[in-house]
Amino acid sequence: MGLIERSAMNEAYRNISLIIEVRTAIKYLRIGLGEIQKITADNDFYHPAMVFLSGGLERLFKTMLCLNFEEKNRKLLSMNEIWNNRNGHDIVFLKGKIEEFIVIVNLNFALTDYDLIKSEDLINRICKSLSEYGKQGRYFNLDAVLGKEQEFDSQKEWEKIETFVLEEHFGKDKLYELLSDPKQLDPIYEISSSILVTKLETFFRAIVRQFIFGNFSSKSKQFHFEIQDFFDIEDEQLGRTDYN
């Protein structure tokens, strides 16, 4: 086999890998939403949700960056051209990079997508938490065992996000009145999970709409099948899918 043929096969394999990576990213995000829905007063195991959500967003953002790099440079991305070991798990960094090429979708059903991606407070808080988890929170307890000082406790950070959305929903006084009644704990967790899943679904939908309505890559529309789980969500369906 000649050098040109091997090069063509290698490029074809790399392009196929992009498709697989987008598909994997969507699966990770779906599992992550399912793990949020599992959180109850008796189950405070947040790590699976953070593992899959951070991993899914990292994969999705990186594939978008690869496609955009190819669009601008007529070649596929190589190691360390956009991210490296220092910021490869940094969701905030990667999100900032895709914000450089997302566009306003001038269609009635997607007019709020741009602001949701760039400036939605709750989404930015979640991405910050997932970013810190990806960079340093995954081995919080193991690092403690090894004597490495850690400042970021992913579970506490996620609990702060839950408290934030519940205070917005109920008001502080009403929330803490409800929390004093053990019978109200499971319904409260259900509301928290529903709010977070709804907001994340809306965010994921806004991101994948860029594949179809954006202009970051002439190839992006080819990924419609891979992204349809979130692309096809109607407003009335938000928060209603059982991901388990």
Backbone as CSV, one residue per row, in Angstrom:
resi,resn,N_x,N_y,N_z,CA_x,CA_y,CA_z,C_x,C_y,C_z
1,MET,0.842,-1.190,0.000,0.000,0.000,0.000,0.882,1.247,0.000
2,GLY,0.589,2.196,-0.870,1.407,3.385,-0.981,1.148,4.381,0.135
3,LEU,2.040,5.362,0.249,1.944,6.372,1.295,0.646,7.164,1.186
4,ILE,0.243,7.533,-0.033,-0.974,8.309,-0.226,-2.190,7.500,0.205
5,GLU,-2.210,6.208,-0.125,-3.337,5.355,0.267,-3.422,5.218,1.779
6,ARG,-2.255,5.034,2.425,-2.237,4.914,3.895,-2.715,6.211,4.533
7,SER,-2.294,7.345,3.965,-2.711,8.639,4.494,-4.215,8.822,4.374
8,ALA,-4.768,8.408,3.229,-6.214,8.517,3.015,-6.975,7.638,3.990
9,MET,-6.479,6.420,4.230,-7.125,5.512,5.174,-7.055,6.079,6.587
10,ASN,-5.912,6.658,6.934,-5.742,7.240,8.253,-6.722,8.392,8.462
11,GLU,-6.874,9.243,7.440,-7.796,10.370,7.562,-9.231,9.881,7.658
12,ALA,-9.572,8.849,6.877,-10.925,8.285,6.954,-11.201,7.731,8.345
13,TYR,-10.216,7.047,8.923,-10.371,6.480,10.262,-10.553,7.592,11.300
14,ARG,-9.799,8.677,11.136,-9.913,9.798,12.074,-11.291,10.448,11.978
15,ASN,-11.829,10.545,10.774,-13.160,11.117,10.605,-14.235,10.214,11.180
16,ILE,-14.082,8.898,11.000,-15.016,7.948,11.605,-14.949,8.055,13.131
17,SER,-13.740,8.245,13.651,-13.564,8.375,15.104,-14.293,9.600,15.646
18,LEU,-14.360,10.667,14.853,-15.113,11.857,15.266,-16.593,11.521,15.442
19,ILE,-17.139,10.750,14.500,-18.545,10.354,14.584,-18.781,9.522,15.840
20,ILE,-17.898,8.569,16.087,-18.020,7.717,17.276,-17.922,8.557,18.548
21,GLU,-17.039,9.545,18.527,-16.834,10.378,19.715,-18.068,11.228,20.020
22,VAL,-18.710,11.772,18.996,-19.944,12.535,19.218,-21.029,11.622,19.781
23,ARG,-21.141,10.436,19.198,-22.131,9.464,19.681,-21.860,9.112,21.145
24,THR,-20.598,8.910,21.482,-20.224,8.583,22.861,-20.538,9.742,23.795
25,ALA,-20.253,10.962,23.352,-20.524,12.147,24.168,-22.003,12.225,24.538
26,ILE,-22.874,12.007,23.564,-24.310,12.076,23.818,-24.733,10.980,24.799
27,LYS,-24.172,9.794,24.649,-24.485,8.701,25.581,-24.033,9.052,26.997
28,TYR,-22.837,9.627,27.121,-22.345,10.052,28.434,-23.315,11.059,29.065
29,LEU,-23.753,12.025,28.277,-24.629,13.064,28.811,-25.969,12.477,29.242
30,ARG,-26.493,11.543,28.469,-27.741,10.883,28.844,-27.583,10.121,30.170
31,ILE,-26.476,9.389,30.301,-26.238,8.647,31.543,-26.083,9.621,32.711
32,GLY,-25.390,10.731,32.475,-25.211,11.737,33.520,-26.539,12.284,34.014
33,LEU,-27.465,12.548,33.100,-28.798,13.014,33.503,-29.529,11.935,34.290
34,GLY,-29.357,10.690,33.888,-29.964,9.588,34.633,-29.432,9.503,36.051
35,GLU,-28.143,9.762,36.215,-27.545,9.716,37.556,-28.065,10.863,38.425
36,ILE,-28.312,12.019,37.831,-28.927,13.110,38.596,-30.302,12.669,39.097
37,GLN,-31.045,11.993,38.237,-32.391,11.555,38.614,-32.378,10.494,39.708
38,LYS,-31.247,9.867,39.932,-31.144,8.843,40.982,-30.877,9.434,42.361
39,ILE,-30.489,10.703,42.410,-30.147,11.310,43.703,-31.399,11.456,44.565
40,THR,-31.320,10.963,45.780,-32.416,11.063,46.746,-31.829,11.383,48.114
41,ALA,-32.702,11.471,49.090,-32.229,11.681,50.459,-31.358,10.515,50.919
42,ASP,-31.612,9.326,50.382,-30.845,8.142,50.772,-29.663,7.863,49.848
43,ASN,-29.625,8.494,48.693,-28.540,8.266,47.737,-27.884,9.590,47.379
44,ASP,-26.749,9.857,48.011,-26.030,11.105,47.736,-24.720,10.820,46.985
45,PHE,-24.751,9.797,46.135,-23.565,9.414,45.366,-23.539,10.242,44.079
46,TYR,-22.856,11.379,44.130,-22.851,12.347,43.035,-21.787,12.059,41.977
47,HIS,-20.820,11.242,42.311,-19.685,11.045,41.398,-20.090,10.532,40.013
48,PRO,-20.996,9.541,39.904,-21.351,9.100,38.550,-21.912,10.223,37.683
49,ALA,-22.757,11.073,38.254,-23.317,12.191,37.488,-22.206,13.106,37.000
50,MET,-21.251,13.403,37.865,-20.185,14.328,37.498,-19.194,13.679,36.530
51,VAL,-18.942,12.393,36.708,-18.058,11.673,35.777,-18.617,11.742,34.357
52,PHE,-19.898,11.396,34.214,-20.478,11.301,32.881,-20.788,12.670,32.274
53,LEU,-21.235,13.617,33.095,-21.522,14.945,32.552,-20.237,15.658,32.135
54,SER,-19.210,15.593,32.982,-17.949,16.255,32.624,-17.314,15.569,31.423
55,GLY,-17.344,14.222,31.408,-16.777,13.487,30.289,-17.540,13.730,28.998
56,GLY,-18.870,13.791,29.087,-19.681,14.021,27.899,-19.469,15.398,27.305
57,LEU,-19.439,16.421,28.157,-19.212,17.773,27.648,-17.802,17.926,27.086
58,GLU,-16.827,17.342,27.764,-15.454,17.408,27.254,-15.377,16.800,25.857
59,ARG,-15.965,15.647,25.665,-15.929,14.983,24.362,-16.684,15.787,23.303
60,LEU,-17.859,16.308,23.673,-18.651,17.067,22.709,-17.936,18.351,22.294
61,PHE,-17.422,19.084,23.277,-16.705,20.329,22.966,-15.472,20.054,22.110
62,LYS,-14.740,19.015,22.452,-13.514,18.716,21.701,-13.812,18.308,20.260
63,THR,-14.880,17.566,20.050,-15.211,17.209,18.670,-15.611,18.443,17.877
64,MET,-16.314,19.372,18.502,-16.669,20.615,17.814,-15.421,21.417,17.480
65,LEU,-14.470,21.439,18.393,-13.211,22.149,18.143,-12.426,21.486,17.021
66,CYS,-12.455,20.153,16.983,-11.774,19.442,15.895,-12.403,19.784,14.546
67,LEU,-13.727,19.792,14.484,-14.420,20.092,13.236,-14.158,21.529,12.791
68,ASN,-14.170,22.456,13.748,-13.928,23.850,13.398,-12.494,24.083,12.954
69,PHE,-11.549,23.395,13.608,-10.145,23.511,13.216,-9.952,23.012,11.785
70,GLU,-10.584,21.885,11.471,-10.480,21.341,10.118,-11.096,22.296,9.103
71,GLU,-12.222,22.918,9.480,-12.882,23.872,8.583,-11.964,25.048,8.253
72,LYS,-11.266,25.541,9.260,-10.426,26.725,9.061,-9.066,26.408,8.462
73,ASN,-8.547,25.212,8.730,-7.161,24.900,8.344,-7.031,23.817,7.276
74,ARG,-8.165,23.225,6.899,-8.162,22.172,5.878,-7.276,20.990,6.266
75,LYS,-7.186,20.761,7.545,-6.489,19.587,8.048,-7.026,19.274,9.419
76,LEU,-6.875,18.026,9.841,-7.363,17.626,11.146,-6.427,18.107,12.250
77,LEU,-7.015,18.321,13.394,-6.279,18.805,14.560,-5.247,17.781,15.020
78,SER,-4.110,18.279,15.496,-3.077,17.422,16.074,-2.926,17.721,17.565
79,MET,-2.131,16.934,18.233,-1.931,17.075,19.672,-1.472,18.486,20.034
80,ASN,-2.052,19.013,21.117,-1.626,20.273,21.732,-1.838,21.511,20.869
81,GLU,-2.636,21.415,19.817,-2.871,22.602,18.991,-3.950,23.511,19.585
82,ILE,-4.866,22.958,20.374,-5.868,23.782,21.057,-5.828,23.548,22.560
83,TRP,-5.824,22.296,22.969,-5.744,21.976,24.393,-4.556,21.051,24.627
84,ASN,-4.144,20.965,25.892,-3.036,20.094,26.267,-3.363,19.439,27.601
85,ASN,-2.379,18.808,28.198,-2.629,18.113,29.463,-3.081,19.050,30.571
86,ARG,-2.701,20.321,30.467,-3.036,21.276,31.516,-4.513,21.659,31.491
87,ASN,-5.093,21.770,30.301,-6.476,22.223,30.221,-7.396,21.268,29.457
88,GLY,-6.930,20.054,29.213,-7.725,19.095,28.448,-9.003,18.655,29.133
89,HIS,-9.056,18.732,30.476,-10.278,18.373,31.214,-11.018,19.602,31.716
90,ASP,-10.583,20.771,31.280,-11.139,22.033,31.779,-12.374,22.402,30.958
91,ILE,-13.552,22.092,31.482,-14.800,22.335,30.765,-14.992,23.824,30.501
92,VAL,-14.636,24.672,31.443,-14.786,26.117,31.260,-13.896,26.606,30.116
93,PHE,-12.665,26.125,30.075,-11.745,26.484,28.985,-12.298,26.034,27.636
94,LEU,-12.736,24.782,27.551,-13.249,24.238,26.291,-14.537,24.945,25.877
95,LYS,-15.404,25.227,26.849,-16.639,25.956,26.555,-16.307,27.346,26.009
96,GLY,-15.316,27.993,26.599,-14.899,29.306,26.108,-14.423,29.257,24.668
97,LYS,-13.766,28.168,24.304,-13.268,28.012,22.935,-14.411,27.856,21.936
98,ILE,-15.446,27.079,22.304,-16.548,26.929,21.345,-17.408,28.195,21.296
99,GLU,-17.401,28.972,22.382,-18.139,30.235,22.368,-17.591,31.204,21.328
100,GLU,-16.344,30.989,20.916,-15.738,31.866,19.926,-16.345,31.682,18.540
101,PHE,-16.996,30.529,18.307,-17.546,30.326,16.971,-19.040,29.979,16.935
102,ILE,-19.701,29.941,18.087,-21.145,29.729,18.031,-21.818,30.997,17.501
103,VAL,-22.984,30.821,16.880,-23.695,31.950,16.290,-25.118,31.999,16.829
104,ILE,-25.733,33.163,16.705,-27.141,33.298,17.049,-27.958,32.577,15.986
105,VAL,-28.824,31.689,16.428,-29.716,30.985,15.505,-30.979,31.829,15.365
106,ASN,-31.153,32.444,14.225,-32.245,33.399,14.028,-33.549,32.687,13.641
107,LEU,-33.943,31.785,14.532,-35.197,31.055,14.366,-35.963,31.149,15.679
108,ASN,-37.272,31.298,15.613,-38.066,31.553,16.812,-37.824,30.539,17.915
109,PHE,-37.682,29.270,17.549,-37.556,28.223,18.566,-36.153,28.161,19.175
110,ALA,-35.203,28.924,18.635,-33.830,28.839,19.141,-33.221,30.207,19.445
111,LEU,-34.054,31.223,19.566,-33.528,32.579,19.743,-32.764,32.756,21.046
112,THR,-33.090,31.955,22.063,-32.430,32.119,23.361,-31.193,31.234,23.503
113,ASP,-30.903,30.401,22.502,-29.787,29.452,22.599,-28.461,30.147,22.871
114,TYR,-28.201,31.225,22.147,-26.908,31.909,22.234,-26.645,32.394,23.660
115,ASP,-27.630,33.086,24.241,-27.462,33.588,25.610,-27.370,32.445,26.608
116,LEU,-28.107,31.374,26.368,-28.056,30.214,27.264,-26.650,29.625,27.305
117,ILE,-26.025,29.503,26.136,-24.678,28.932,26.070,-23.653,29.862,26.697
118,LYS,-23.769,31.146,26.436,-22.712,32.079,26.826,-22.878,32.676,28.217
119,SER,-24.104,32.918,28.650,-24.233,33.749,29.849,-25.260,33.272,30.868
120,GLU,-25.810,32.092,30.706,-26.758,31.565,31.695,-26.028,31.239,32.995
121,ASP,-26.455,31.872,34.097,-25.743,31.754,35.372,-25.690,30.315,35.868
122,LEU,-26.826,29.618,35.856,-26.849,28.252,36.374,-25.969,27.339,35.538
123,ILE,-26.009,27.481,34.215,-25.167,26.665,33.347,-23.693,26.944,33.621
124,ASN,-23.343,28.194,33.791,-21.941,28.520,34.079,-21.496,27.956,35.420
125,ARG,-22.386,27.945,36.399,-22.053,27.350,37.705,-21.842,25.846,37.570
126,ILE,-22.711,25.207,36.820,-22.577,23.765,36.611,-21.283,23.457,35.869
127,CYS,-21.004,24.213,34.806,-19.785,23.969,34.025,-18.539,24.209,34.871
128,LYS,-18.573,25.207,35.731,-17.436,25.462,36.621,-17.226,24.273,37.555
129,SER,-18.312,23.757,38.111,-18.220,22.608,39.018,-17.689,21.388,38.286
130,LEU,-18.215,21.121,37.081,-17.755,19.976,36.301,-16.311,20.148,35.860
131,SER,-15.934,21.384,35.595,-14.560,21.678,35.188,-13.583,21.359,36.318
132,GLU,-13.909,21.817,37.504,-13.038,21.562,38.645,-13.011,20.074,38.993
133,TYR,-14.157,19.428,38.803,-14.186,17.981,39.028,-13.254,17.282,38.043
134,GLY,-13.354,17.645,36.771,-12.509,17.020,35.760,-11.031,17.272,35.982
135,LYS,-10.703,18.470,36.448,-9.292,18.826,36.638,-8.706,18.249,37.912
136,GLN,-9.486,18.285,39.012,-8.870,17.929,40.289,-9.797,17.224,41.281
137,GLY,-11.087,17.150,40.993,-12.005,16.605,41.976,-12.236,15.111,41.886
138,ARG,-11.818,14.492,40.775,-12.124,13.070,40.580,-11.486,12.188,41.641
139,TYR,-10.320,12.610,42.136,-9.583,11.784,43.104,-9.428,12.517,44.432
140,PHE,-10.478,13.251,44.809,-10.437,14.078,46.011,-10.020,13.269,47.232
141,ASN,-10.690,12.140,47.463,-10.399,11.351,48.669,-9.074,10.619,48.552
142,LEU,-8.744,10.123,47.357,-7.465,9.454,47.174,-6.310,10.433,47.372
143,ASP,-6.492,11.654,46.869,-5.469,12.682,47.088,-5.273,12.945,48.577
144,ALA,-6.393,12.933,49.328,-6.294,13.133,50.779,-5.494,12.002,51.417
145,VAL,-5.735,10.768,50.952,-4.987,9.617,51.461,-3.492,9.789,51.197
146,LEU,-3.165,10.317,50.031,-1.763,10.473,49.636,-1.128,11.739,50.211
147,GLY,-1.914,12.505,50.942,-1.376,13.685,51.581,-1.352,14.919,50.709
148,LYS,-2.049,14.869,49.565,-2.105,16.029,48.679,-3.251,16.928,49.101
149,GLU,-2.955,18.200,49.317,-3.977,19.126,49.775,-4.970,19.415,48.658
150,GLN,-6.256,19.280,48.953,-7.301,19.517,47.976,-8.249,20.585,48.485
151,GLU,-8.649,21.484,47.598,-9.581,22.536,47.984,-10.974,22.314,47.418
152,PHE,-11.086,21.510,46.365,-12.371,21.359,45.692,-13.025,20.034,46.069
153,ASP,-14.163,20.119,46.734,-14.947,18.939,47.084,-16.152,18.922,46.143
154,SER,-16.133,18.020,45.166,-17.155,18.016,44.121,-18.557,17.823,44.684
155,GLN,-18.687,16.951,45.688,-20.017,16.712,46.241,-20.569,17.971,46.893
156,LYS,-19.748,18.665,47.664,-20.213,19.892,48.310,-20.588,20.947,47.270
157,GLU,-19.797,21.014,46.188,-20.086,21.996,45.148,-21.411,21.679,44.463
158,TRP,-21.674,20.396,44.209,-22.939,20.034,43.566,-24.110,20.290,44.517
159,GLU,-23.907,20.039,45.799,-24.958,20.316,46.778,-25.268,21.809,46.833
160,LYS,-24.238,22.646,46.653,-24.468,24.099,46.608,-25.329,24.477,45.407
161,ILE,-25.101,23.799,44.283,-25.911,24.054,43.093,-27.359,23.635,43.343
162,GLU,-27.549,22.476,43.986,-28.903,22.038,44.327,-29.587,23.065,45.228
163,THR,-28.865,23.540,46.232,-29.430,24.539,47.139,-29.791,25.811,46.385
164,PHE,-28.927,26.215,45.476,-29.162,27.423,44.673,-30.468,27.315,43.896
165,VAL,-30.691,26.178,43.204,-31.903,26.059,42.384,-33.147,25.923,43.260
166,LEU,-33.006,25.287,44.419,-34.156,25.134,45.305,-34.536,26.452,45.965
167,GLU,-33.539,27.253,46.313,-33.839,28.580,46.865,-34.519,29.457,45.826
168,GLU,-34.091,29.323,44.571,-34.743,30.062,43.499,-36.190,29.585,43.328
169,HIS,-36.402,28.300,43.492,-37.732,27.716,43.264,-38.699,28.024,44.410
170,PHE,-38.267,27.797,45.652,-39.159,27.926,46.803,-39.046,29.279,47.514
171,GLY,-37.867,29.894,47.432,-37.537,30.974,48.346,-36.849,30.388,49.562
172,LYS,-35.900,31.105,50.153,-35.104,30.547,51.244,-35.948,30.103,52.428
173,ASP,-36.847,30.953,52.876,-37.618,30.637,54.084,-38.457,29.380,53.892
174,LYS,-39.152,29.305,52.774,-40.005,28.139,52.513,-39.171,26.873,52.379
175,LEU,-38.007,26.988,51.711,-37.151,25.811,51.532,-36.724,25.242,52.875
176,TYR,-36.238,26.102,53.771,-35.726,25.583,55.033,-36.849,25.126,55.956
177,GLU,-38.021,25.646,55.739,-39.189,25.119,56.459,-39.478,23.695,55.985
178,LEU,-39.419,23.471,54.663,-39.657,22.130,54.112,-38.568,21.152,54.533
179,LEU,-37.332,21.612,54.547,-36.214,20.736,54.899,-36.288,20.235,56.342
180,SER,-37.026,20.945,57.176,-37.155,20.525,58.570,-38.105,19.338,58.733
181,ASP,-38.813,19.004,57.640,-39.749,17.881,57.679,-39.157,16.729,56.870
182,PRO,-38.738,15.637,57.523,-38.117,14.505,56.810,-38.972,13.938,55.680
183,LYS,-40.304,14.034,55.813,-41.188,13.507,54.781,-41.107,14.303,53.475
184,GLN,-40.585,15.502,53.562,-40.499,16.364,52.385,-39.186,16.210,51.610
185,LEU,-38.239,15.441,52.165,-36.913,15.383,51.565,-36.923,14.776,50.169
186,ASP,-37.579,13.641,50.000,-37.595,13.010,48.678,-38.289,13.882,47.632
187,PRO,-39.461,14.473,47.938,-40.062,15.393,46.964,-39.158,16.576,46.624
188,ILE,-38.407,17.064,47.609,-37.496,18.178,47.361,-36.394,17.756,46.403
189,TYR,-35.837,16.570,46.618,-34.789,16.072,45.714,-35.343,15.874,44.303
190,GLU,-36.584,15.421,44.202,-37.197,15.243,42.882,-37.317,16.571,42.150
191,ILE,-37.676,17.609,42.866,-37.796,18.930,42.257,-36.431,19.444,41.828
192,SER,-35.442,19.281,42.691,-34.082,19.699,42.361,-33.584,18.992,41.118
193,SER,-33.770,17.679,41.063,-33.326,16.893,39.906,-34.039,17.336,38.639
194,SER,-35.340,17.581,38.754,-36.116,17.995,37.589,-35.628,19.338,37.042
195,ILE,-35.364,20.274,37.939,-34.884,21.597,37.506,-33.533,21.466,36.814
196,LEU,-32.620,20.706,37.414,-31.278,20.562,36.851,-31.301,19.811,35.519
197,VAL,-32.083,18.745,35.443,-32.170,17.986,34.194,-32.775,18.850,33.092
198,THR,-33.821,19.596,33.416,-34.452,20.468,32.427,-33.473,21.504,31.900
199,LYS,-32.744,22.134,32.803,-31.786,23.159,32.384,-30.657,22.557,31.557
200,LEU,-30.162,21.399,31.954,-29.086,20.756,31.200,-29.571,20.272,29.839
201,GLU,-30.779,19.722,29.780,-31.337,19.329,28.484,-31.406,20.531,27.546
202,THR,-31.856,21.664,28.075,-31.969,22.877,27.268,-30.598,23.323,26.774
203,PHE,-29.603,23.224,27.638,-28.232,23.583,27.285,-27.671,22.632,26.229
204,PHE,-27.836,21.340,26.437,-27.334,20.364,25.465,-28.016,20.558,24.111
205,ARG,-29.314,20.833,24.132,-30.040,21.073,22.886,-29.492,22.308,22.165
206,ALA,-29.217,23.348,22.925,-28.669,24.562,22.320,-27.314,24.294,21.681
207,ILE,-26.492,23.500,22.351,-25.164,23.177,21.809,-25.292,22.381,20.508
208,VAL,-26.106,21.318,20.533,-26.164,20.467,19.337,-26.901,21.142,18.187
209,ARG,-27.748,22.121,18.476,-28.369,22.875,17.384,-27.325,23.584,16.522
210,GLN,-26.179,23.897,17.133,-25.117,24.529,16.362,-24.609,23.614,15.249
211,PHE,-24.724,22.304,15.445,-24.318,21.367,14.403,-25.159,21.547,13.140
212,ILE,-26.425,21.878,13.331,-27.347,21.972,12.201,-27.507,23.423,11.728
213,PHE,-27.617,24.352,12.662,-27.910,25.741,12.298,-26.706,26.673,12.407
214,GLY,-25.603,26.177,12.958,-24.401,27.003,13.074,-23.567,26.960,11.807
215,ASN,-22.407,27.608,11.877,-21.528,27.616,10.703,-20.083,27.287,11.061
216,PHE,-19.896,26.523,12.161,-18.528,26.244,12.591,-17.860,25.158,11.766
217,SER,-18.675,24.385,11.016,-18.111,23.311,10.197,-19.079,22.958,9.072
218,SER,-18.554,22.796,7.878,-19.389,22.377,6.753,-19.774,20.903,6.868
219,LYS,-19.116,20.166,7.760,-19.419,18.747,7.968,-20.421,18.501,9.096
220,SER,-20.692,19.511,9.890,-21.419,19.280,11.141,-22.825,18.720,10.934
221,LYS,-23.472,19.079,9.831,-24.831,18.576,9.589,-24.845,17.059,9.405
222,GLN,-23.702,16.484,9.078,-23.630,15.038,8.899,-23.825,14.278,10.217
223,PHE,-23.809,14.996,11.336,-23.897,14.364,12.652,-25.324,14.373,13.202
224,HIS,-26.310,14.634,12.351,-27.681,14.761,12.833,-28.146,13.516,13.574
225,PHE,-27.835,12.356,13.059,-28.270,11.115,13.720,-27.661,10.993,15.113
226,GLU,-26.382,11.350,15.247,-25.675,11.207,16.531,-26.230,12.151,17.596
227,ILE,-26.709,13.320,17.204,-27.120,14.339,18.179,-28.630,14.394,18.393
228,GLN,-29.388,13.551,17.716,-30.831,13.742,17.697,-31.495,13.546,19.057
229,ASP,-30.862,12.809,19.971,-31.469,12.625,21.297,-31.755,13.957,21.972
230,PHE,-30.875,14.925,21.810,-31.096,16.252,22.398,-31.628,17.245,21.374
231,PHE,-31.228,17.102,20.133,-31.686,18.029,19.095,-33.199,17.977,18.945
232,ASP,-33.782,16.804,19.082,-35.206,16.620,18.813,-36.110,16.900,20.012
233,ILE,-35.548,17.274,21.160,-36.390,17.526,22.334,-37.248,18.777,22.114
234,GLU,-38.551,18.618,22.261,-39.465,19.758,22.203,-39.566,20.390,23.593
235,ASP,-39.963,21.661,23.630,-40.046,22.364,24.913,-40.917,21.622,25.922
236,GLU,-42.037,21.085,25.451,-42.963,20.415,26.374,-42.415,19.088,26.892
237,GLN,-41.341,18.595,26.284,-40.729,17.342,26.734,-39.625,17.569,27.762
238,LEU,-39.162,18.794,27.892,-38.046,19.081,28.789,-38.350,18.638,30.213
239,GLY,-37.431,17.901,30.809,-37.595,17.442,32.177,-38.504,16.249,32.341
240,ARG,-39.031,15.703,31.253,-39.998,14.611,31.339,-39.425,13.247,30.958
241,THR,-38.209,13.215,30.482,-37.596,11.939,30.072,-36.996,11.234,31.274
242,ASP,-37.315,9.958,31.406,-36.675,9.125,32.426,-35.429,8.520,31.817
243,TYR,-34.262,9.028,32.183,-33.005,8.579,31.577,-32.503,7.261,32.162
244,ASN,-33.259,6.709,33.082,-32.901,5.406,33.627,-33.767,4.299,33.055
